[in-house]
Amino acid sequence: MKQLIICSNMQDEMPEIVEWMGMANQIADGVIIVDSGSTDGTPDIAAELGAIIIHDKRIQTEGYGPARNYLMDMARFHFPEAEFMMFLDADERIVPADFHNLRCIKDYLSDSFDGIGFPRIDWHDREMTHAENDFHTAPDWQCRMIRLSSNARYTRKLHEQLSGIKQIYTNLNLPKINHFHRCAAPGKRDQVGVLCSKLASEEREAGGILPKHHKEDMYFEMYKKNGLL
C-alpha cells in the first residue's frame, strides 16, 4: 500500500492536538508538524504521540506558500518512500467514516493525477449541525494531497497558488475536510487573523492583488500594536 504523510504548520494548538494526532495516526504513515513558536506545549504532546517536530517560523516571515513548499520538502526528506503528502490544519478533520475512502484514493488513483482536491465544509459548530457552505453546491475545493514525485510548488504569501501539477482529481464523493475555524477559541482566531493581515499587507506591497477581508483592518491594527500573537 502507498504511504501517505500528513503535514501541518501549527502554533499553540493544545485544544486540538490530541484529537488531531489521533486522526492523523489512523490515516497516515507519518506525521510532520512545523511549529512556529508554540508556548503551550503543543510540540511536546505531538512528539509524544509520534509526530516529527520541526521548529521553523517560515510561515510568519515568508507566508503560506513557502511554508507549504517546506512541508513538502520535509516529507520527501524524512519519508523518501512515501507516495503522497497531505496538508491538514489543526482545526481540520477527516471523519472516521471517510478513512477507508481516503485509503482507496491513495492506493488506486491513476498516475495521471498528481494532486487531489477535497471538498471542504466550513462548520459553525463542533457537532456539525450548521455549515456555512453546502458542499454539494459550494464545495470549497482544497487541493491538499500532493504526489511527492510531482513538480508541485506554491507561490504567494497568502491565498497561495499551486503550480507544477499535471492534473488535480476532484469528486464530491471524496472524503470531506471538516473545518472548525469558526468555532475555534477567540484567541486562536485573532492569532490567525493578525498573521493573515500582516501577510496580506506584504503581498500587496510586493505587487500582489488580493481581496480584502472585512476584518483585515482591525487585525492589522492589532498587528501594529502588538506584533504577531
C-alpha positions as CSV (number, residue, x, y, z in Angstrom):
1,M,0.0,0.0,0.0
2,K,1.2,3.5,-0.8
3,Q,2.5,5.7,2.0
4,L,0.7,8.9,3.0
5,I,2.4,11.6,5.2
6,I,0.2,14.2,7.0
7,C,1.9,17.6,7.4
8,S,0.9,20.7,9.2
9,N,2.0,24.2,10.4
10,M,1.0,24.7,14.0
11,Q,1.2,27.2,16.8
12,D,-0.4,26.9,20.3
13,E,-2.9,24.1,19.4
14,M,-3.3,22.4,22.8
15,P,-7.1,22.3,22.5
16,E,-6.8,20.4,19.2
17,I,-3.6,18.4,19.2
18,V,-4.5,15.2,20.9
19,E,-7.7,14.6,18.8
20,W,-5.9,15.8,15.6
21,M,-2.9,13.4,16.2
22,G,-5.4,10.6,16.9
23,M,-6.9,11.2,13.5
24,A,-3.6,11.6,11.7
25,N,-2.1,8.4,13.1
26,Q,-5.0,6.5,11.8
27,I,-4.8,7.7,8.2
28,A,-1.1,8.4,7.7
29,D,2.2,6.5,7.7
30,G,4.0,9.5,9.2
31,V,3.2,13.0,10.6
32,I,5.3,16.1,10.3
33,I,4.5,19.3,12.3
34,V,6.4,22.5,11.7
35,D,5.9,24.5,14.9
36,S,6.2,28.3,14.6
37,G,6.7,29.2,18.3
38,S,4.2,27.4,20.5
39,T,4.4,28.3,24.2
40,D,1.6,25.9,25.4
41,G,3.3,22.5,24.9
42,T,1.8,21.6,21.5
43,P,5.1,20.3,20.0
44,D,5.9,18.2,23.1
45,I,2.5,16.5,23.1
46,A,2.6,15.9,19.3
47,A,6.1,14.4,19.6
48,E,4.9,12.1,22.4
49,L,2.1,10.9,20.0
50,G,4.6,10.2,17.2
51,A,5.0,13.3,15.1
52,I,8.3,14.6,13.8
53,I,8.6,18.1,15.1
54,I,10.5,20.9,13.2
55,H,10.8,24.4,14.7
56,D,10.6,27.0,12.0
57,K,8.9,30.4,11.6
58,R,8.8,30.4,7.9
59,I,5.0,30.8,7.8
60,Q,5.3,34.0,9.8
61,T,8.2,35.5,7.8
62,E,7.6,34.2,4.2
63,G,3.9,33.2,4.3
64,Y,1.8,30.2,3.4
65,G,3.2,29.3,0.0
66,P,6.8,28.9,1.1
67,A,5.6,27.2,4.3
68,R,3.8,24.6,2.3
69,N,6.8,24.1,0.0
70,Y,8.9,23.5,3.1
71,L,6.5,20.9,4.4
72,M,6.7,19.1,1.0
73,D,10.5,19.2,1.1
74,M,10.5,17.8,4.7
75,A,8.1,15.0,3.7
76,R,10.4,14.0,0.9
77,F,13.4,14.1,3.2
78,H,12.0,12.2,6.1
79,F,9.9,9.7,4.2
80,P,11.7,9.2,0.8
81,E,9.5,6.1,0.1
82,A,6.2,8.0,0.5
83,E,3.9,8.4,-2.4
84,F,1.7,11.3,-1.1
85,M,1.6,14.0,1.4
86,M,-1.5,15.8,2.7
87,F,-1.8,19.2,4.4
88,L,-4.3,19.4,7.3
89,D,-4.5,22.3,9.7
90,A,-5.1,21.7,13.4
91,D,-8.7,22.8,13.1
92,E,-9.5,20.4,10.2
93,R,-10.6,16.8,10.4
94,I,-11.3,13.8,8.2
95,V,-14.0,11.8,10.0
96,P,-13.6,8.0,10.6
97,A,-16.4,7.2,8.1
98,D,-14.1,8.6,5.3
99,F,-10.9,6.8,6.3
100,H,-11.5,3.8,4.0
101,N,-12.4,6.1,1.1
102,L,-9.2,8.0,1.7
103,R,-7.1,4.8,1.6
104,C,-8.7,3.7,-1.6
105,I,-7.9,7.1,-3.3
106,K,-4.3,7.0,-2.0
107,D,-3.7,3.4,-3.2
108,Y,-5.6,3.3,-6.5
109,L,-5.6,6.8,-8.0
110,S,-4.4,6.9,-11.6
111,D,-0.8,8.1,-12.0
112,S,-2.1,10.7,-14.4
113,F,-3.3,12.7,-11.4
114,D,-0.7,14.2,-9.1
115,G,-3.0,16.2,-6.9
116,I,-6.3,15.6,-5.2
117,G,-8.9,18.3,-4.4
118,F,-11.2,17.6,-1.5
119,P,-14.5,19.3,-0.7
120,R,-14.2,21.4,2.5
121,I,-17.1,22.1,4.8
122,D,-16.9,25.2,7.0
123,W,-18.7,24.3,10.2
124,H,-20.1,26.7,12.8
125,D,-20.2,24.1,15.5
126,R,-18.3,21.0,16.6
127,E,-21.4,18.9,16.4
128,M,-21.5,19.6,12.6
129,T,-25.1,20.7,12.6
130,H,-24.7,24.1,11.0
131,A,-22.4,24.7,8.0
132,E,-21.5,27.9,6.2
133,N,-21.5,26.1,2.9
134,D,-23.3,23.2,1.3
135,F,-20.5,21.1,-0.3
136,H,-22.9,19.9,-3.0
137,T,-23.2,23.4,-4.5
138,A,-20.2,25.2,-2.9
139,P,-17.6,22.5,-2.2
140,D,-14.7,24.9,-1.4
141,W,-12.3,22.6,-3.3
142,Q,-8.9,22.3,-1.5
143,C,-6.0,20.6,-3.3
144,R,-4.5,19.1,-0.2
145,M,-3.0,15.8,-1.3
146,I,0.1,16.0,-3.5
147,R,2.1,13.2,-5.1
148,L,5.6,13.7,-3.8
149,S,7.1,12.7,-7.2
150,S,5.4,15.8,-8.8
151,N,6.9,19.2,-9.5
152,A,4.3,20.9,-7.4
153,R,5.3,24.2,-5.8
154,Y,3.3,27.0,-4.1
155,T,3.6,30.8,-4.6
156,R,2.3,33.8,-2.7
157,K,2.3,34.6,1.0
158,L,-1.5,34.4,1.3
159,H,-4.1,32.6,-0.7
160,E,-1.3,30.5,-2.0
161,Q,-1.4,29.3,-5.6
162,L,-0.2,25.9,-6.8
163,S,1.8,25.3,-10.0
164,G,3.6,22.3,-11.5
165,I,0.6,20.0,-11.2
166,K,-0.3,17.9,-14.2
167,Q,-3.9,17.1,-13.1
168,I,-6.0,17.5,-10.0
169,Y,-8.6,14.9,-9.2
170,T,-11.9,16.2,-7.8
171,N,-15.1,14.4,-6.9
172,L,-17.9,15.2,-4.5
173,N,-17.7,11.6,-3.2
174,L,-14.1,12.2,-1.9
175,P,-13.6,12.5,1.9
176,K,-14.6,15.8,3.2
177,I,-12.3,18.2,5.0
178,N,-14.3,19.4,8.0
179,H,-13.1,22.9,9.0
180,F,-13.8,24.2,12.5
181,H,-12.1,27.6,12.4
182,R,-15.4,29.4,13.0
183,C,-15.9,27.7,16.4
184,A,-12.2,28.0,17.5
185,A,-11.4,29.9,20.7
186,P,-11.4,33.7,20.1
187,G,-7.7,33.9,20.8
188,K,-6.9,31.4,18.1
189,R,-9.0,33.3,15.5
190,D,-7.2,36.5,16.5
191,Q,-3.8,34.8,16.1
192,V,-4.6,33.7,12.6
193,G,-6.3,37.0,11.7
194,V,-3.3,39.0,12.7
195,L,-0.9,36.8,10.8
196,C,-3.0,36.9,7.7
197,S,-3.3,40.7,7.8
198,K,0.5,41.0,8.0
199,L,1.0,38.7,5.1
200,A,-1.8,40.4,3.0
201,S,-0.1,43.8,3.5
202,E,3.3,42.4,2.5
203,E,1.8,40.6,-0.6
204,R,0.2,43.9,-1.7
205,E,3.4,45.8,-1.2
206,A,5.1,43.3,-3.5
207,G,2.5,44.0,-6.2
208,G,0.0,41.2,-5.4
209,I,-3.7,41.7,-5.9
210,L,-5.7,40.3,-3.0
211,P,-9.3,40.7,-1.9
212,K,-9.6,42.5,1.4
213,H,-11.2,40.6,4.3
214,H,-13.8,42.6,6.1
215,K,-11.8,42.3,9.4
216,E,-8.4,42.9,7.9
217,D,-8.1,46.5,9.0
218,M,-8.9,45.5,12.6
219,Y,-6.4,42.7,12.7
220,F,-3.7,44.9,11.0
221,E,-4.2,47.5,13.8
222,M,-3.7,44.7,16.3
223,Y,-0.5,43.6,14.5
224,K,0.9,47.2,14.5
225,K,0.2,47.5,18.2
226,N,1.2,44.0,19.5
227,G,3.0,42.2,16.7
228,L,2.3,38.6,15.9
229,L,0.2,36.9,18.7
